[in-house]
């Protein structure tokens, strides 16, 4: 099993059957973490992190280790993409040393430029526009809890940010209906909205943007929120608190979803802001399942991109 593209820069580049293949392998890995313990024996992965991270760094480093490879961490001071040297030069160096790279940075263009400059697989670990590994993990977690994705509805409540962008494409590709409640002025990227709407229509589902949280949550199978202020936008925090307060997810809002609905959050959470403690710690919360599943899905992604299989 492999992926058609050598990279994962965006969920948009994946076909539905590739996502299904990825989920199948993710489930297999989760059921038996030792199965692929030597599949990447001798492989070296460059971990280029210009943004701080808990989940992304820990899950990729652990996943690479469990597959038998080695991850070499390069923080912002070590590499400084496009500043200390050109992205092209950095990529051409790293392709001579590593078998793949994970990039977590600010500019989406930098991820694109790095991937197009080198021959090794490149995984987008997050940028200001997209967070593909998170969105794919979210839908794997949803499927794990709720079954076939094509009959499910997800309500997003909050900012039109990078997680929502990737979730829109992932939902549209897999037949999930997505309703996003976003305040005026904080809408998702127009190109992503337009293309995701088209992909969804082709599968008989829909991607929609509304202005009231209750309209999105009504009858949903899952309610998903994220922080109101993403990294790099801290100067807007006070203004955003006022704008997003009506989009806070609490028990009253959650009751408008289906009785068996689950609560989702990609973490880190600002408890008491975008979500109340009683929701994030509720029995129907899957936030820590999402965090765990990042490990399993990213291991599957590494295997598919590096075109390796088990070596028992």
N, C-alpha and C positions, 0 to 999 in steps of 0.2 A: 504494500500500500504506500503510495506517495501522493504528493500534491502536484498539480500541473505547474504552478509557479515555483520558482526556487526560493521565494521570500514570502513572508507574511507582513506586508506593510499596512494593508487595509483588508477588512472583511469583504469589501466590495469585490475583490479579486477572486473570492472563493465561489465555487458552484455549490448548489444544494447537496449534491451527492458527496462532495469533498467534506462538507460539514458533517454529514451523516457518518462518513468514514472516520473522521476525527473523533466524533462522539463515541463510536463503537470501540475504538482503540482506547479512548480515555476510560471507559467503563471497564475494559479488560485490565488495564493497568491498576485502576482503583481496587479491583477485586483481588489482585495479587501483585503487590508493589515489587516483589522480588523477581517477577517473571523476566523483565528486561534488564536485569542488574548489570550485564556486561555488554549491552547492545551498542554503547558508544565508547567502548574500551579504547583508550588512546586519543579520543577526540578532545580538542581544546576549543572552548567557546569564550569569546571576548564579551564581557558585560560592561557596556559603555553607559554609565549613569551620570547624566548631568542634572538630574532631579533626584532628591532623596526618596527613599523607598523602604517600606517594611516588607509587604507582601510580595512585590515583584522581585526584589533582590533575593529574599529568603527562598521563595519557591523555585526560582530558576537555579540558584546555586545548589539547593537540595536536590532538585530534579536531575541536574547534570551529574552530580555526585552519585545518585542512586543508579544512573544509567552507565556508570563507569568512566565518565569523562571528567574533565577539569574545567572549572570556570575561573577566568582571570578578570577580577574587578578593576575597572578603570573609572575613577571618579572624575568630577568636573576639572579639578586641578591638573590631573594627569593628561587629559586629552584636549579639552576646550575646542570642540569641533568648529572649524572655520575661522578660528582665531589664532591659535598657536601655529597651525599649518592648515592648508586647504583640506576640505572634506575628502576630495579625491585622493590626495597624498596619504592621508590617514587610512583610508579604505584600502588603498593598494598595498600599504605596509601590512595591515592586519590580515588581509587575504593570504599573505605569504606565511603567516604564523598560525592562524586559527582555522578551524573547520566551519565556524559559523559565528554570528554576532547577534547580541541582543542590545537594542538601543532604547534608552529612556531619556528623553530630552524635551526641549521646548518646541522647536520649530518642526512642523511636519515636513517641510521642504528639506531639512537636513537629513531626515530619515530616508526620504526618497533619493536624495543625492548620494548618500552613503550606499544604499542598496544598488543603485544603478552604476556605481563606480567599482564594485568588486564582484567576484565570481562566487563567493561563498554565500550560503543562506543568511538572510538578515531578518530578524524578528523585531517588530515594533513593540517595545515594552511599555509604551505610552508616549504621546506627544500632546501638544495643546489642542490638536484637532481630533485625534483618534485614540482609542484604547481597545484594540481588537482582542487581545487575550482576555480582557475582563468580560467583554460582551459575549464571547464564545463560551466562557466559563459560566456566565449567567444563564444562558440557554441550556447548557448541559445540566446545570443544577435544577432548572425549571422542569426539564424533561425527566430527570431523576425523581422528582417529587410528584409530578402531575401527569406523566405519560406523554403520548404523542403531542408534538408541538402545534400541529395544524389546527387544533380545536381550541387553543388557549388564547387568552387576552391578558396583556400586561399593561398596567397603568404606570406611567412615569410621572412623578410629581417633583418639579423643581427646575433647575437650570438647563438650558440647551447646550450642554457641555460635551466634552470628548467621549464620555461614556455613553451618553444618549446617541451621539452620532454613530458610533459603532453598533449600538443596540438596534438602531433603526435599520441599518443594513442587514444585520444578522437576523432580525425578526422578519424582515421582508423576504429574505432568501429562504427561510424555513417555514413560512406560512403562519407565523405568529401575528395576531392583531395587536397593534401597539397604539395606545392612546396616551399622548403626552400633554400634561397640563403645565404650561410654561408662561410666565408673566410677559407682558408686552415689552419688547426691547431686548429680551433674552432668548429669542427663538434660536433653534438650531440652524446650521449653515444651509442656505437656500439650495445649493447644488445637492447636498446630501438628502434634504427633504424631498426634492423633486425626483431624484433617482430612486430613493427608497419607496416612495409612493408608487412609482412605475413598477418596480419589482414586485411589490405587494399586490398590485392590481392584477398582474399576470398570474398570480397564484390564488386569486379570489379572496384576498384578505385586504387589510387597509392599514395605513399609517396616518394618524391624524394628530393635529395640534389643537388644543382647546385652551381657554383662559381660566377655567375654574377647576380646582382640584377634584371636587365632587363629581364633575362630569366625566373625568377620566377614570376615576376609581369605581364608579357605579358598575357592579356586576363583574369586576375583574377577577381573574384567577391569581394574580400576583400584583402587589403594589411595591413600587421601587422608587427610592429616593437617593439623593447624594448630597454632599455638602453644598452649601449655597455659594461658597467662595473657593474656587480652585486655586492651586499653586500658581503663583505669578500674578494673581489678581487681589492680593491682600489689601491694597490701597482702597479697594471698593467695598471692603467688608461691612462697614457701618451702613452704607447706602443699601447694600444687598439685604441686610437683615430686615430693613423696613419693607423693601419690595417683596421679599420672599416669605414674610411671616404668614400671609394667608395660605401659603402652600406647605405649611408645616404638617407632617403626618403624625396624627395622634389616634387614640382609640376610636374617637367619634368618626373620623374620616375612614378608618379601616373598616368600620361596620357597614359602610356602603358597598364594600366589595363582597364577593361571594362568601358564604359562611366558612368555607374551607380554604379561603385565600391565604397565600403565604406573603410574608414581608421580606423584601430584599434591599440590600445596601452594599455597595462595593467596598466600603470602609477606606480610610478612617472616617468615623462618624463624629459629629459635634453634637453629642447628646444634649437634648434640651433645645436645640435649634431646629434642624430639619426633621428630627424625629425624637419622640419621647422615649424615656428609658423603658416604660412598660411594653412598648412595641418591639424594641430591639432585643429585649430579653424574653419575649413571649415564646411559648411553645411553637407557634407558627412562624417564627423568625428563622430564616435560613442563612443569615449573614455569615455565620462561621462555616457553614457548609460551602458557601461560595468561596470563602478564603481557602479552605482545604482543597477544593476542586481546582483552584489555580495550579496547584502542584501537579495533579494528575493530567490535566489538559495540556499543560505546557510540556510535560514529558512526552505525551503523544505527538504534539506538534514538532518537537525536536526530532523524534523518530521519523515522522513523515517527511520532514524537510531534508534531513540528512540521509534519507533513503536507507535506513538501517533496520534490521530485524533482530529477533532474539538470538543470542548465541549461548545455548544451554550446554 
